[in-house]
């Protein structure tokens, strides 16, 4: 926050100002070292295009998604109602998040508890900024002709039918987008959804993330593009298992966009 001069909603309110958009960082984006890099790149993009945004900082709590998926509805509602009280206190209208789990919960489940907000995923914002000519993939790393395969996160793709935004962001780089056999509405889960990230897998012949990485590697990619911090963890673990760390990169759409724009 200090490095990028990111204000909190409380700091803006103290100065009598408001933000155009709230960046909901999420648990992974706050505490996971790998996901923190994605958080920084999203902030760099927001700075670059001049969007006035803020975060909640220490006032941000978990959306309650893992509790709900694990079956603890009571804990979910406690967390959600606490967050709604904070968001409404700051009169938040629009939220951007990098996590499809946060995105889905804030967008589709908070309204039932009285929390009504416009919620967008960072890939949707990136596509919008590209369409408006504010992100032009100039002055940075070139991705022209590079083989990239994109993994659809369950809660972004099948859960909310956001398929085009991340792909258009990649296509704008003039990259060679190669699809896995199971993609879009037929995509395969990375294995972390439904609170599975926080528990050991059941006995079976193969871990789901290993199966998914094998499908990704069949496309012979230079880069596997992700749009979810949970997927990032599972895909990177799969790459390590296959000992392909020197050959294939796993990058978030925001990281690829930031690199292409020299941010």
Phi and psi in degrees as a GROMACS rama.xvg file:
@    title "Ramachandran Plot"
@    xaxis  label "Phi"
@    yaxis  label "Psi"
@TYPE xy
-67.7246  -41.4495  UNK-2
-60.3905  -41.138  UNK-3
-100.847  1.81855  UNK-4
56.8819  53.7801  UNK-5
-93.0654  120.525  UNK-6
-82.1551  156.299  UNK-7
-96.4444  161.613  UNK-8
-60.8688  -35.7911  UNK-9
-64.7003  -40.6915  UNK-10
-65.7299  -41.657  UNK-11
-65.8187  -41.9071  UNK-12
-62.5004  -37.7253  UNK-13
-62.7731  -27.3679  UNK-14
-94.9129  4.24521  UNK-15
74.863  23.283  UNK-16
-113.495  165.223  UNK-17
-131.123  160.793  UNK-18
-101.377  148.703  UNK-19
-71.3844  -29.3037  UNK-20
-150.099  143.752  UNK-21
-98.7224  127.562  UNK-22
-91.3949  108.942  UNK-23
-84.6012  107.24  UNK-24
-73.7199  -41.4157  UNK-25
86.0461  162.701  UNK-26
-62.2749  -48.4738  UNK-27
-63.8263  -46.0325  UNK-28
-64.0995  -21.6531  UNK-29
-89.4186  -40.9267  UNK-30
-113.29  -25.2409  UNK-31
-81.1906  125.82  UNK-32
-59.2468  -40.2135  UNK-33
-69.2288  -42.5035  UNK-34
-69.2388  -26.1982  UNK-35
-60.617  -32.4921  UNK-36
-66.3427  -35.4155  UNK-37
-67.0713  -42.8647  UNK-38
-56.4976  -46.6409  UNK-39
-61.0921  -41.8714  UNK-40
-68.5866  -34.732  UNK-41
-63.4636  -42.5895  UNK-42
-63.1564  -39.4743  UNK-43
-62.645  -39.6809  UNK-44
-64.9302  -45.205  UNK-45
-61.6846  -41.5862  UNK-46
-61.8009  -45.3393  UNK-47
-59.5838  -39.4871  UNK-48
-92.9868  -1.98817  UNK-49
79.7977  23.9754  UNK-50
-79.0681  130.167  UNK-51
-83.7455  111.446  UNK-52
-133.429  169.412  UNK-53
-153.503  167.437  UNK-54
-121.193  169.963  UNK-55
-85.4735  -22.375  UNK-56
67.7658  -132.113  UNK-57
-69.5293  -10.831  UNK-58
-81.8182  -11.5258  UNK-59
-81.0744  129.57  UNK-60
-116.777  168.909  UNK-61
-58.3294  141.777  UNK-62
-64.3768  -21.8457  UNK-63
100.797  1.54537  UNK-64
-55.8438  -51.1021  UNK-65
-60.3994  -38.2644  UNK-66
-62.981  -44.1446  UNK-67
-64.8149  -45.4025  UNK-68
-65.843  -29.8273  UNK-69
-83.4106  -3.85377  UNK-70
101.515  4.80857  UNK-71
-97.7597  77.6779  UNK-72
-62.6613  -35.5608  UNK-73
-61.9105  -46.7449  UNK-74
-65.0092  -40.7082  UNK-75
-56.9996  -48.6061  UNK-76
-65.9454  -35.0288  UNK-77
-60.9752  -47.3713  UNK-78
-66.0506  -43.507  UNK-79
-63.3165  -47.234  UNK-80
-63.6163  -35.1946  UNK-81
-65.7495  -42.2162  UNK-82
-66.6799  -41.6861  UNK-83
-61.3607  -40.0774  UNK-84
-60.8723  -41.9092  UNK-85
-68.8636  -46.2644  UNK-86
-62.0744  -44.2999  UNK-87
-68.1912  -30.5998  UNK-88
-62.7845  -31.5352  UNK-89
-95.5739  4.60839  UNK-90
55.1242  42.8286  UNK-91
-68.8927  133.142  UNK-92
-114.483  -34.3762  UNK-93
-130.226  134.169  UNK-94
-129.333  136.451  UNK-95
-115.186  139.957  UNK-96
-141.388  149.939  UNK-97
-91.5054  -10.5853  UNK-98
-105.816  118.889  UNK-99
-59.6714  -27.1301  UNK-100
-68.7971  -45.9359  UNK-101
-62.7407  -44.7252  UNK-102
-55.3821  -50.9535  UNK-103
-64.2053  -42.7034  UNK-104
-68.3416  -47.4202  UNK-105
-64.1252  -39.1301  UNK-106
-78.344  -42.6597  UNK-107
-107.7  -21.2883  UNK-108
-112.388  -25.4804  UNK-109
-68.484  -32.9399  UNK-110
-57.3247  -32.4636  UNK-111
-64.8083  -20.5815  UNK-112
-107.481  9.47454  UNK-113
99.0302  3.98412  UNK-114
-99.002  103.699  UNK-115
-113  113.19  UNK-116
-141.924  155.742  UNK-117
-84.8757  117.193  UNK-118
-117.705  127.203  UNK-119
-128.05  148.979  UNK-120
-87.0477  153.792  UNK-121
-62.7392  -27.6582  UNK-122
-68.5221  -32.7039  UNK-123
-67.7307  -41.0107  UNK-124
-66.197  -42.0202  UNK-125
-61.1408  -44.095  UNK-126
-61.5673  -41.9527  UNK-127
-61.716  -43.72  UNK-128
-66.8466  -34.3299  UNK-129
-67.4382  -44.3056  UNK-130
-61.6307  -33.7024  UNK-131
-82.7531  -3.22905  UNK-132
79.5432  13.4693  UNK-133
-86.8496  -20.2844  UNK-134
-120.422  118.41  UNK-135
-120.512  6.45671  UNK-136
52.2813  50.1594  UNK-137
-123.36  146.309  UNK-138
79.9973  8.72554  UNK-139
-130.213  -156.068  UNK-140
-67.191  137.944  UNK-141
-90.5826  132.935  UNK-142
-112.334  12.3771  UNK-143
-59.4251  125.077  UNK-144
76.48  -2.64834  UNK-145
-77.4448  138.301  UNK-146
-77.4606  117.666  UNK-147
-127.334  130.692  UNK-148
-113.268  139.755  UNK-149
-109.432  131.728  UNK-150
-97.5822  122.373  UNK-151
-78.7702  115.837  UNK-152
-67.0822  139.982  UNK-153
-57.4762  -45.5283  UNK-154
-78.2748  -12.0539  UNK-155
-94.7516  -46.4967  UNK-156
-77.5782  -86.2798  UNK-157
-61.9727  -31.734  UNK-158
-73.3077  -33.5571  UNK-159
-134.614  6.05162  UNK-160
57.3994  36.3148  UNK-161
-96.1737  94.2951  UNK-162
-112.67  -36.2294  UNK-163
-80.2261  -38.6875  UNK-164
-54.1299  -53.4601  UNK-165
-63.7041  -35.1609  UNK-166
-70.3059  -39.706  UNK-167
-65.5687  -34.1239  UNK-168
-63.0401  -38.6291  UNK-169
-74.4457  -40.4767  UNK-170
-64.2234  -29.437  UNK-171
-66.4745  -16.7406  UNK-172
-87.2168  0.366617  UNK-173
63.4509  29.7509  UNK-174
-83.5326  165.205  UNK-175
-95.0906  99.9487  UNK-176
-84.3825  117.159  UNK-177
-114.587  129.504  UNK-178
-92.5074  144.384  UNK-179
-75.1352  161.743  UNK-180
-59.8751  -41.462  UNK-181
-101.987  108.168  UNK-182
-147.393  174.045  UNK-183
51.784  -127.915  UNK-184
-69.6295  -12.0786  UNK-185
-106.845  16.9988  UNK-186
-64.0732  154.061  UNK-187
-100.507  133.885  UNK-188
-60.711  148.243  UNK-189
-74.4809  -17.6015  UNK-190
107.368  -1.88867  UNK-191
-103.196  -16.394  UNK-192
-67.4551  169.024  UNK-193
63.6316  31.0617  UNK-194
68.7317  11.7025  UNK-195
-68.6394  -22.2518  UNK-196
-59.4822  -27.8307  UNK-197
-97.5794  11.7303  UNK-198
-140.715  163.605  UNK-199
-74.9075  145.258  UNK-200
-70.467  153.849  UNK-201
-68.5247  162.938  UNK-202
-65.8474  140.513  UNK-203
-171.732  -174.435  UNK-204
-82.3772  -28.4469  UNK-205
-157.749  141.581  UNK-206
-69.5746  147.462  UNK-207
-62.3426  -39.984  UNK-208
-66.737  -28.9314  UNK-209
-66.5959  -43.9676  UNK-210
-59.4336  -43.358  UNK-211
-67.6642  -41.1422  UNK-212
-65.3812  -36.5723  UNK-213
-61.4802  -39.8806  UNK-214
-65.6581  -40.1045  UNK-215
-65.0034  -43.1112  UNK-216
-68.0935  -23.4633  UNK-217
-62.2504  -24.9428  UNK-218
-82.8081  -2.5762  UNK-219
53.952  55.1767  UNK-220
-84.1195  154.887  UNK-221
-88.618  -31.876  UNK-222
-135.27  135.309  UNK-223
-103.446  118.841  UNK-224
-92.4087  135.791  UNK-225
-123.445  167.262  UNK-226
-144.701  27.7556  UNK-227
-155.054  131.932  UNK-228
-64.6861  -31.324  UNK-229
-66.44  -46.6815  UNK-230
-60.0055  -40.2447  UNK-231
-55.532  -46.8996  UNK-232
-61.4324  -47.4767  UNK-233
-69.1344  -40.498  UNK-234
-67.6598  -40.3596  UNK-235
-66.2075  -38.4112  UNK-236
-63.4896  -38.8674  UNK-237
-64.5181  -40.1008  UNK-238
-62.7825  -39.7579  UNK-239
-64.2677  -43.5889  UNK-240
-59.6308  -39.0927  UNK-241
-84.8876  -0.137583  UNK-242
54.0611  47.3453  UNK-243
-115.481  19.2525  UNK-244
-61.2527  -29.9412  UNK-245
-82.9461  -15.2494  UNK-246
-104.236  -32.4194  UNK-247
-128.508  131.338  UNK-248
-97.5946  144.462  UNK-249
-111.13  115.004  UNK-250
-130.889  145.041  UNK-251
-77.9194  153.936  UNK-252
-54.4589  -38.7846  UNK-253
-64.9837  -39.8044  UNK-254
-65.0852  -42.9502  UNK-255
-63.1292  -43.7939  UNK-256
-63.3782  -44.3081  UNK-257
-62.7582  -42.3481  UNK-258
-63.957  -43.0431  UNK-259
-64.3294  -28.5328  UNK-260
-96.8611  7.02424  UNK-261
66.5261  33.5324  UNK-262
